[in-house]
Amino acid sequence: MKLQFAKNLALPDDAATQCFGFVGRRGSGKTYGAMKLAELFLASGVQIIVIDPVGKAWSLRLAADGKARGFDVPVLGGHRGDLPLEPGAGALLADLVVDRRTSLVLDVSLMTQGELKRFARDFGERLLQRKKGEAQPTPLHLFVEEAQELLPERAQGDDERMKAAFVRLVKLGRNWGIGITLVTQRPQAVSKEALNQTECLVALQTVGAHERKALREWIAHHGEQEKLVDLLPALQSGEAYVWSPSWLGVLERVRIAARTTFDASATPTMASAKKVAAAAPLGAVDLEALRASMVEVVAKAEAHDPKALRAKVAKLEADLRKAQAGTPDTARLATERARGAQDATAHMQQDHRRELAQVVGSAEAGRRRAAGALDQALAQIKIAADALREPIEVPERREEVRSEPHLALRRETSRAAAHPRPERKTAVRAEGIDGPMQRVLDAIAWLEVAGLEPPYAREQVAFLARYKPGTGSFNNALGRLNGAGLVTYPGGGKVEMTDAGRAAAHRPDAVSGADELQSRVLKKCDGPMQRCLEPLLACFPRPMTRERLAEAARYEFGTGSFNNALGRLRTCGCIAYPDRGHVVARGWLFLEGDGR
């Protein structure tokens, strides 16, 4: 089905998922042209969403004469909205848009700058997330008026998150059926990362030097026709050059076709003010169905809101305490009502026990690391003494006695008498190999016995050898091994052991596959790293969103503790970021050839 945008330009039916840019000075007709495109989409059954900071898109509800009925698209917010628009409802409205597949005009013209940014951030993030979850996505076209407000070239603080949400919609949305139209009179203030993604530029009359410079850069990015910019000042209102070098393969001067709905975007004059004042009220839409949909979406959100759930549990627990202080019958009834609270308390206690176990496990891992370091130090002393031919007695390390030392010593003495301890076997280190070199060789040998095909990424080996990847200690040990002919560098930041290295390594007898590999890796992680890695191992090979991972790891999303734990896991080669919003475990943890 062709969309007749101008007398000499018809758009194909895949226009709904393309990215358009309408650029022109005030009064040039850019909003008029964008709303003409919206009319064409509505007439062909395409779902549209208009984010309108200027309060003009309500005009889609009226016919061109301002009296007859236009399109039945609900208007939320603004002076003429069917329902008010709350700044905190961005995510809820994105759910409504995806669940009900309804077109909406979101009139944000009465919001403050802070409220607009909060609303837009939540809406943009949730919209892409929900559309990605659709098994069969349907086309949706998003119109963004005053695009420089939501996709600024320069953003700081919270603005960065809002900008990132809409840049991702521009760059990735088409994969899930989302098209977008950016409307601006200041292209130099719009994110270049987003503007350069537009497939079809609709350039109207533009006279400002900064605006024309930004357009010239956009055109240069796409290849040619830079002289087009010099033609823009001569255009009349409603005229435009449509340039689409890749998608349509056209450069056409057009006059935008007449709208079938009311033009509320014209610069106000005394005559137009009278016309707007005389415009008929917006035609009724099925508000009851819209209200019911919004109630359902709000209820669904509250059902999964942790704060609401905690408040409910607290109320139930309070009811239980009051009932227990009253008559037996009252207590019995309240106890039945509070069963849900008791169950929730049990889950909370279980979480506390799990956290305590992780703390104890981390402490035990630290004790084992310290014991291992002591063993290595004692072994180094013995090697040095042997080299000097001076006998030295190496004391045997004993387990730390944590409480009641006299009782522990008595138990140890009686146990030793009943069960004599076998002579301890000490791994023999090859001549010329120091402790750090041996640790690196043993880590590589462990990966080989586990069944992971060589070569191995350096960060894997460093992590298993208890080094921080990239540190001087690790690199120096690796360099000495390479100089001794025990390891080689096949390229790509990887390392492989030679036959001589295998002969010198302390190889384990057997490794029970991926489970033991993951257990060994988790033991080498600190507590925060373990909390983040375990959920990713459980859902492999599927990635998790950062928000969902933070929830599963019991962190508040975006905190420094959570981000630092992810950074350490990535540095160690245990996780990867398939895109900006997702995290996935590395395949080598499952004995798959994913060294990086």
C-alpha positions, 0 to 999 in steps of 0.5 A: 500500500502506497502512502501519498506524502506528496503529489510526486512522492509516494512512500512504500508500506515499510515506511512505518519502521523507518527513521525520518528526520523533519528539519526546518525553521519555525513556520516552515511546515515541519510539524505539518509534514510530520502530522501528515505522515501520522495521518497516512499511518493511521489511515493504513492501520499502523499504530502511532505514538506522538510525544508532543511537548508543544501541545498541537498533536490533539489536532489529529482528532478533528477534521480539517475544518475543525468541526467534523471528527478526525481519527479516534486516537486518545489524547493524554495530558495537555489542555485538551486531553481525554485523561491527565498524564502523570510524569511518573507513568512513563513505564506504565504507558509503555506497557499499555502501548505494547499490551493493547496496541493502541495509538496515543497522543502523549501531550507533555506540554504542561510538564516541567523540564524535570517531569518531561525527562523523567517521563520520557526516560521511563517510557523509552526504556520500557517501550524497547524492552517490551517490544523486544519481548514480543514473539511477533512484533507489530509495526509502531511508529513513534513521533518525537516533536522537539527532538533536541529535548529528548535526544540532546547532543550534549547530556549530563547526569540523568539526561544521559539515561533519557538520551540513551533510551531514545538513541537505542530506539533509533538505532535498534528499534527497527529490529522489533518493528519500531519506526521513529520520526524526529522533528526539530528546528535545531538539528545542531542540538540533536544527538548526531548518533541518532540523526545519522541513523535517519533513512529519510531527511525531509528538509524544509526552509532553513536559513540559520548558519548553525542549522545548515552546518549540521545538515551539511554534516548529516549529508556528508555522512551519507555521501554526497549532495552537499549543495542541497543545503544551499537550496533550502533558504529559497523553499516556501512554507510547506515545500521540502527536499526529500532525500533518501539515498539508501532507502528510497534512492531519491532526491525530490523537491515536493510540496507536502500534501494537504492534511485531512485533519485540523492544522493546529501547528500554524504560528498563532495569528488573530485569525488562527486564534479565532479558528482554534477557539471555534474548533469543535471539542474533541470527538469522544473515544472509548474512554471506558476501555482506555480507563479499564486498560490503564487500571489493569496495567497499574494493577499489574505493576503494583502486583510486582512492585517490591515496595507495595509488597513490603508494605502489604507484608508489614500490614499483615504482620501488624494485624497478626500482632494485634490479633495475638493480643486480643481474644482467641477467636480474633487471633485465630482469624487474624492468623489465617489472614497473616499466613501470607505474611508468615510465608513472606517472612520465611522467604526473607529469613531464607535470603538472610541465611543464603547471604550469611552462607555466602559471607562464611564461604567468602571468609573460608575462601580467604582462609584457604588462599592465605594457607596456600600462600603460606605453603608456597612461602615455606616451599620457597624457603626449602628450595632456597635452603636446598640450593645453599646445601644448608639443611633447614627444618620447615615447620608444618602448617597447622589449621587455625584453632578458632575457639577453646585451644586446649580442647582443640589440641586435646582432640587433635592429640587423641585423633592423631593417636588413633589415626596416624597421619600419612606422610604428606606428599609435596608437589615437586617443582621443576628446576628454574620454575618459581612460585608465580610461574608454577601457579600460571602453569597449574592454571593452564593445566587445570583448564586442559584437564577440564576439557577446554580446548587451548589456547586460552585467554590471558584473563582466564589464566590470570584469574584461575592462577589468582592474579588480577589480569594485566598486572605486572606480577602476572605478565612477568611470570608469563614472560619468564615461562615464555622465555623458558619455552614452557608457554607460547603466544599464538596471538589474539591475547591468548596463551598455550602450554608447550609439551615442556610446560605440561611436563612441569605443570602439576596436573589434576587427576580428573575434573568433572567437567563444567560443574567443577570448573564453575565451582572453582571459578565461584570460589575465586570470586569475592561475595559481590562477584558470586552474587552476580555470576550465579544468576548468569550461570543459571540462565546461560546461554540467555543474557539477562538485562542489567535491571533483572540481574541486579534484582536477582543479585539483590542489588539496587540497579545502578549502584557502585557496588553492582557496577564494580562487581560486573566490572571485575567479572568482565575483566576476569573474562567471566561475563560479556555485554552483548549490548549496552543493556544485557549481560551474559556468562562466557561460554568457556565456563560451560566448556564452550570455545568462548575464550573472550 
